[in-house]
Amino acid sequence: MATTMSLKLACVVVLCLVVGAPLAQGAITCGQVSSRLAPCIAYLRSNGAGAVPPSCCSGVNALNSAAQTSQDRKTACTCIKSAASSIAGINYGAAGSLPGKCGVSIPYKISPSTDCNSVN
């Protein structure tokens, strides 16, 4: 029951982010980021125990492919940080290792202290 409530809360927060996010033509949106990374939430709450779900890695890979420009990567970084801070129980160690476990390399560390404005 608590997981369902947390997931609903996360969806509401993400929806608010999408509505409030400035949009540029062809730019990645927080809605795209959150929908691609939603399959990762349970894994990230489990302290990264076990294998990464294939649907999670598919989303990570799709997001990495979509974030082609410096601005897209900054937006994705900001969206990831905002969404993660609104979801209780996220293990940032597991989040930080997720791209590597899914076979992608990103130009920033997934951490609450990451300065997304410095992402290139």
PyMOL CGO cylinders between C-alpha atoms (Angstrom):
from pymol import cmd
from pymol.cgo import CYLINDER

trace = [
    CYLINDER, 0.00, 0.00, 0.00, 2.79, 2.44, 0.90, 0.3, 1, 1, 1, 1, 1, 1,
    CYLINDER, 2.79, 2.44, 0.90, 4.62, 1.66, -2.35, 0.3, 1, 1, 1, 1, 1, 1,
    CYLINDER, 4.62, 1.66, -2.35, 1.49, 2.41, -4.37, 0.3, 1, 1, 1, 1, 1, 1,
    CYLINDER, 1.49, 2.41, -4.37, 1.02, 5.69, -2.51, 0.3, 1, 1, 1, 1, 1, 1,
    CYLINDER, 1.02, 5.69, -2.51, 4.68, 6.65, -3.03, 0.3, 1, 1, 1, 1, 1, 1,
    CYLINDER, 4.68, 6.65, -3.03, 4.46, 5.81, -6.73, 0.3, 1, 1, 1, 1, 1, 1,
    CYLINDER, 4.46, 5.81, -6.73, 1.31, 7.92, -7.08, 0.3, 1, 1, 1, 1, 1, 1,
    CYLINDER, 1.31, 7.92, -7.08, 3.02, 10.79, -5.29, 0.3, 1, 1, 1, 1, 1, 1,
    CYLINDER, 3.02, 10.79, -5.29, 6.05, 10.45, -7.57, 0.3, 1, 1, 1, 1, 1, 1,
    CYLINDER, 6.05, 10.45, -7.57, 3.78, 10.57, -10.62, 0.3, 1, 1, 1, 1, 1, 1,
    CYLINDER, 3.78, 10.57, -10.62, 2.10, 13.73, -9.36, 0.3, 1, 1, 1, 1, 1, 1,
    CYLINDER, 2.10, 13.73, -9.36, 5.48, 15.36, -8.71, 0.3, 1, 1, 1, 1, 1, 1,
    CYLINDER, 5.48, 15.36, -8.71, 6.72, 14.38, -12.16, 0.3, 1, 1, 1, 1, 1, 1,
    CYLINDER, 6.72, 14.38, -12.16, 3.54, 15.73, -13.74, 0.3, 1, 1, 1, 1, 1, 1,
    CYLINDER, 3.54, 15.73, -13.74, 4.12, 19.06, -11.96, 0.3, 1, 1, 1, 1, 1, 1,
    CYLINDER, 4.12, 19.06, -11.96, 7.70, 19.09, -13.24, 0.3, 1, 1, 1, 1, 1, 1,
    CYLINDER, 7.70, 19.09, -13.24, 6.55, 18.44, -16.80, 0.3, 1, 1, 1, 1, 1, 1,
    CYLINDER, 6.55, 18.44, -16.80, 3.90, 21.16, -16.70, 0.3, 1, 1, 1, 1, 1, 1,
    CYLINDER, 3.90, 21.16, -16.70, 6.33, 23.66, -15.22, 0.3, 1, 1, 1, 1, 1, 1,
    CYLINDER, 6.33, 23.66, -15.22, 9.35, 22.73, -17.32, 0.3, 1, 1, 1, 1, 1, 1,
    CYLINDER, 9.35, 22.73, -17.32, 10.30, 25.12, -20.10, 0.3, 1, 1, 1, 1, 1, 1,
    CYLINDER, 10.30, 25.12, -20.10, 10.16, 23.40, -23.46, 0.3, 1, 1, 1, 1, 1, 1,
    CYLINDER, 10.16, 23.40, -23.46, 12.43, 23.98, -26.39, 0.3, 1, 1, 1, 1, 1, 1,
    CYLINDER, 12.43, 23.98, -26.39, 11.83, 22.49, -29.80, 0.3, 1, 1, 1, 1, 1, 1,
    CYLINDER, 11.83, 22.49, -29.80, 13.21, 18.97, -29.88, 0.3, 1, 1, 1, 1, 1, 1,
    CYLINDER, 13.21, 18.97, -29.88, 14.36, 19.19, -26.26, 0.3, 1, 1, 1, 1, 1, 1,
    CYLINDER, 14.36, 19.19, -26.26, 14.05, 16.32, -23.84, 0.3, 1, 1, 1, 1, 1, 1,
    CYLINDER, 14.05, 16.32, -23.84, 11.36, 16.77, -21.18, 0.3, 1, 1, 1, 1, 1, 1,
    CYLINDER, 11.36, 16.77, -21.18, 11.05, 15.68, -17.58, 0.3, 1, 1, 1, 1, 1, 1,
    CYLINDER, 11.05, 15.68, -17.58, 8.08, 13.57, -18.65, 0.3, 1, 1, 1, 1, 1, 1,
    CYLINDER, 8.08, 13.57, -18.65, 10.29, 11.62, -21.04, 0.3, 1, 1, 1, 1, 1, 1,
    CYLINDER, 10.29, 11.62, -21.04, 12.99, 11.24, -18.39, 0.3, 1, 1, 1, 1, 1, 1,
    CYLINDER, 12.99, 11.24, -18.39, 10.59, 10.00, -15.73, 0.3, 1, 1, 1, 1, 1, 1,
    CYLINDER, 10.59, 10.00, -15.73, 8.73, 7.60, -18.02, 0.3, 1, 1, 1, 1, 1, 1,
    CYLINDER, 8.73, 7.60, -18.02, 11.99, 6.04, -19.20, 0.3, 1, 1, 1, 1, 1, 1,
    CYLINDER, 11.99, 6.04, -19.20, 13.36, 5.69, -15.69, 0.3, 1, 1, 1, 1, 1, 1,
    CYLINDER, 13.36, 5.69, -15.69, 10.15, 4.62, -13.91, 0.3, 1, 1, 1, 1, 1, 1,
    CYLINDER, 10.15, 4.62, -13.91, 11.01, 0.90, -14.29, 0.3, 1, 1, 1, 1, 1, 1,
    CYLINDER, 11.01, 0.90, -14.29, 14.15, 1.57, -12.21, 0.3, 1, 1, 1, 1, 1, 1,
    CYLINDER, 14.15, 1.57, -12.21, 12.41, 2.83, -9.05, 0.3, 1, 1, 1, 1, 1, 1,
    CYLINDER, 12.41, 2.83, -9.05, 11.94, -0.54, -7.35, 0.3, 1, 1, 1, 1, 1, 1,
    CYLINDER, 11.94, -0.54, -7.35, 15.55, -1.50, -8.07, 0.3, 1, 1, 1, 1, 1, 1,
    CYLINDER, 15.55, -1.50, -8.07, 16.85, 1.79, -6.68, 0.3, 1, 1, 1, 1, 1, 1,
    CYLINDER, 16.85, 1.79, -6.68, 14.78, 1.37, -3.54, 0.3, 1, 1, 1, 1, 1, 1,
    CYLINDER, 14.78, 1.37, -3.54, 16.16, -2.13, -3.00, 0.3, 1, 1, 1, 1, 1, 1,
    CYLINDER, 16.16, -2.13, -3.00, 19.66, -0.76, -2.47, 0.3, 1, 1, 1, 1, 1, 1,
    CYLINDER, 19.66, -0.76, -2.47, 20.68, -2.06, -5.88, 0.3, 1, 1, 1, 1, 1, 1,
    CYLINDER, 20.68, -2.06, -5.88, 20.37, -5.66, -4.79, 0.3, 1, 1, 1, 1, 1, 1,
    CYLINDER, 20.37, -5.66, -4.79, 20.05, -8.23, -7.55, 0.3, 1, 1, 1, 1, 1, 1,
    CYLINDER, 20.05, -8.23, -7.55, 20.12, -7.72, -11.28, 0.3, 1, 1, 1, 1, 1, 1,
    CYLINDER, 20.12, -7.72, -11.28, 18.96, -4.49, -12.90, 0.3, 1, 1, 1, 1, 1, 1,
    CYLINDER, 18.96, -4.49, -12.90, 15.57, -5.13, -14.54, 0.3, 1, 1, 1, 1, 1, 1,
    CYLINDER, 15.57, -5.13, -14.54, 15.85, -5.25, -18.35, 0.3, 1, 1, 1, 1, 1, 1,
    CYLINDER, 15.85, -5.25, -18.35, 13.05, -2.66, -18.64, 0.3, 1, 1, 1, 1, 1, 1,
    CYLINDER, 13.05, -2.66, -18.64, 15.13, -0.31, -16.49, 0.3, 1, 1, 1, 1, 1, 1,
    CYLINDER, 15.13, -0.31, -16.49, 18.21, -0.68, -18.70, 0.3, 1, 1, 1, 1, 1, 1,
    CYLINDER, 18.21, -0.68, -18.70, 16.05, -0.21, -21.80, 0.3, 1, 1, 1, 1, 1, 1,
    CYLINDER, 16.05, -0.21, -21.80, 14.87, 3.09, -20.36, 0.3, 1, 1, 1, 1, 1, 1,
    CYLINDER, 14.87, 3.09, -20.36, 18.38, 4.16, -19.36, 0.3, 1, 1, 1, 1, 1, 1,
    CYLINDER, 18.38, 4.16, -19.36, 19.65, 3.38, -22.87, 0.3, 1, 1, 1, 1, 1, 1,
    CYLINDER, 19.65, 3.38, -22.87, 16.73, 5.17, -24.53, 0.3, 1, 1, 1, 1, 1, 1,
    CYLINDER, 16.73, 5.17, -24.53, 17.27, 8.23, -22.35, 0.3, 1, 1, 1, 1, 1, 1,
    CYLINDER, 17.27, 8.23, -22.35, 20.99, 8.24, -23.09, 0.3, 1, 1, 1, 1, 1, 1,
    CYLINDER, 20.99, 8.24, -23.09, 20.27, 8.07, -26.83, 0.3, 1, 1, 1, 1, 1, 1,
    CYLINDER, 20.27, 8.07, -26.83, 17.70, 10.86, -26.60, 0.3, 1, 1, 1, 1, 1, 1,
    CYLINDER, 17.70, 10.86, -26.60, 20.00, 13.24, -24.68, 0.3, 1, 1, 1, 1, 1, 1,
    CYLINDER, 20.00, 13.24, -24.68, 22.11, 14.28, -27.67, 0.3, 1, 1, 1, 1, 1, 1,
    CYLINDER, 22.11, 14.28, -27.67, 22.81, 17.92, -26.89, 0.3, 1, 1, 1, 1, 1, 1,
    CYLINDER, 22.81, 17.92, -26.89, 24.43, 19.60, -23.93, 0.3, 1, 1, 1, 1, 1, 1,
    CYLINDER, 24.43, 19.60, -23.93, 21.07, 21.19, -23.07, 0.3, 1, 1, 1, 1, 1, 1,
    CYLINDER, 21.07, 21.19, -23.07, 19.32, 17.80, -23.23, 0.3, 1, 1, 1, 1, 1, 1,
    CYLINDER, 19.32, 17.80, -23.23, 21.90, 16.34, -20.82, 0.3, 1, 1, 1, 1, 1, 1,
    CYLINDER, 21.90, 16.34, -20.82, 21.48, 19.30, -18.43, 0.3, 1, 1, 1, 1, 1, 1,
    CYLINDER, 21.48, 19.30, -18.43, 17.71, 18.88, -18.56, 0.3, 1, 1, 1, 1, 1, 1,
    CYLINDER, 17.71, 18.88, -18.56, 17.93, 15.13, -17.97, 0.3, 1, 1, 1, 1, 1, 1,
    CYLINDER, 17.93, 15.13, -17.97, 20.27, 15.72, -15.03, 0.3, 1, 1, 1, 1, 1, 1,
    CYLINDER, 20.27, 15.72, -15.03, 17.91, 18.27, -13.47, 0.3, 1, 1, 1, 1, 1, 1,
    CYLINDER, 17.91, 18.27, -13.47, 14.89, 16.02, -13.99, 0.3, 1, 1, 1, 1, 1, 1,
    CYLINDER, 14.89, 16.02, -13.99, 16.66, 13.00, -12.50, 0.3, 1, 1, 1, 1, 1, 1,
    CYLINDER, 16.66, 13.00, -12.50, 17.72, 14.97, -9.43, 0.3, 1, 1, 1, 1, 1, 1,
    CYLINDER, 17.72, 14.97, -9.43, 14.23, 16.43, -8.93, 0.3, 1, 1, 1, 1, 1, 1,
    CYLINDER, 14.23, 16.43, -8.93, 12.47, 13.10, -9.34, 0.3, 1, 1, 1, 1, 1, 1,
    CYLINDER, 12.47, 13.10, -9.34, 14.92, 11.23, -7.12, 0.3, 1, 1, 1, 1, 1, 1,
    CYLINDER, 14.92, 11.23, -7.12, 14.60, 13.77, -4.33, 0.3, 1, 1, 1, 1, 1, 1,
    CYLINDER, 14.60, 13.77, -4.33, 10.83, 13.35, -4.35, 0.3, 1, 1, 1, 1, 1, 1,
    CYLINDER, 10.83, 13.35, -4.35, 10.90, 9.54, -4.07, 0.3, 1, 1, 1, 1, 1, 1,
    CYLINDER, 10.90, 9.54, -4.07, 11.57, 8.17, -0.61, 0.3, 1, 1, 1, 1, 1, 1,
    CYLINDER, 11.57, 8.17, -0.61, 14.15, 5.44, -0.22, 0.3, 1, 1, 1, 1, 1, 1,
    CYLINDER, 14.15, 5.44, -0.22, 16.29, 6.03, -3.31, 0.3, 1, 1, 1, 1, 1, 1,
    CYLINDER, 16.29, 6.03, -3.31, 19.78, 4.63, -2.83, 0.3, 1, 1, 1, 1, 1, 1,
    CYLINDER, 19.78, 4.63, -2.83, 22.14, 7.07, -4.54, 0.3, 1, 1, 1, 1, 1, 1,
    CYLINDER, 22.14, 7.07, -4.54, 24.95, 4.52, -4.61, 0.3, 1, 1, 1, 1, 1, 1,
    CYLINDER, 24.95, 4.52, -4.61, 22.75, 2.22, -6.69, 0.3, 1, 1, 1, 1, 1, 1,
    CYLINDER, 22.75, 2.22, -6.69, 21.60, 5.19, -8.79, 0.3, 1, 1, 1, 1, 1, 1,
    CYLINDER, 21.60, 5.19, -8.79, 25.19, 6.23, -9.47, 0.3, 1, 1, 1, 1, 1, 1,
    CYLINDER, 25.19, 6.23, -9.47, 26.15, 2.76, -10.66, 0.3, 1, 1, 1, 1, 1, 1,
    CYLINDER, 26.15, 2.76, -10.66, 23.03, 2.26, -12.77, 0.3, 1, 1, 1, 1, 1, 1,
    CYLINDER, 23.03, 2.26, -12.77, 24.34, 3.74, -16.05, 0.3, 1, 1, 1, 1, 1, 1,
    CYLINDER, 24.34, 3.74, -16.05, 27.44, 1.52, -15.96, 0.3, 1, 1, 1, 1, 1, 1,
    CYLINDER, 27.44, 1.52, -15.96, 25.37, -1.56, -15.13, 0.3, 1, 1, 1, 1, 1, 1,
    CYLINDER, 25.37, -1.56, -15.13, 23.22, -0.76, -18.16, 0.3, 1, 1, 1, 1, 1, 1,
    CYLINDER, 23.22, -0.76, -18.16, 26.25, -0.26, -20.41, 0.3, 1, 1, 1, 1, 1, 1,
    CYLINDER, 26.25, -0.26, -20.41, 26.09, 3.51, -20.86, 0.3, 1, 1, 1, 1, 1, 1,
    CYLINDER, 26.09, 3.51, -20.86, 28.38, 6.34, -19.88, 0.3, 1, 1, 1, 1, 1, 1,
    CYLINDER, 28.38, 6.34, -19.88, 27.02, 9.72, -18.79, 0.3, 1, 1, 1, 1, 1, 1,
    CYLINDER, 27.02, 9.72, -18.79, 29.04, 12.91, -18.28, 0.3, 1, 1, 1, 1, 1, 1,
    CYLINDER, 29.04, 12.91, -18.28, 27.97, 13.45, -14.67, 0.3, 1, 1, 1, 1, 1, 1,
    CYLINDER, 27.97, 13.45, -14.67, 27.51, 11.63, -11.39, 0.3, 1, 1, 1, 1, 1, 1,
    CYLINDER, 27.51, 11.63, -11.39, 23.96, 10.85, -10.29, 0.3, 1, 1, 1, 1, 1, 1,
    CYLINDER, 23.96, 10.85, -10.29, 24.00, 12.51, -6.90, 0.3, 1, 1, 1, 1, 1, 1,
    CYLINDER, 24.00, 12.51, -6.90, 22.03, 15.14, -4.97, 0.3, 1, 1, 1, 1, 1, 1,
    CYLINDER, 22.03, 15.14, -4.97, 25.19, 17.30, -5.03, 0.3, 1, 1, 1, 1, 1, 1,
    CYLINDER, 25.19, 17.30, -5.03, 25.65, 17.23, -8.82, 0.3, 1, 1, 1, 1, 1, 1,
    CYLINDER, 25.65, 17.23, -8.82, 25.62, 20.70, -10.41, 0.3, 1, 1, 1, 1, 1, 1,
    CYLINDER, 25.62, 20.70, -10.41, 23.52, 20.08, -13.51, 0.3, 1, 1, 1, 1, 1, 1,
    CYLINDER, 23.52, 20.08, -13.51, 24.46, 23.49, -14.92, 0.3, 1, 1, 1, 1, 1, 1,
    CYLINDER, 24.46, 23.49, -14.92, 28.03, 22.25, -15.34, 0.3, 1, 1, 1, 1, 1, 1,
    CYLINDER, 28.03, 22.25, -15.34, 26.99, 19.21, -17.41, 0.3, 1, 1, 1, 1, 1, 1,
    CYLINDER, 26.99, 19.21, -17.41, 28.16, 19.33, -21.03, 0.3, 1, 1, 1, 1, 1, 1,
]
cmd.load_cgo(trace, "trace")
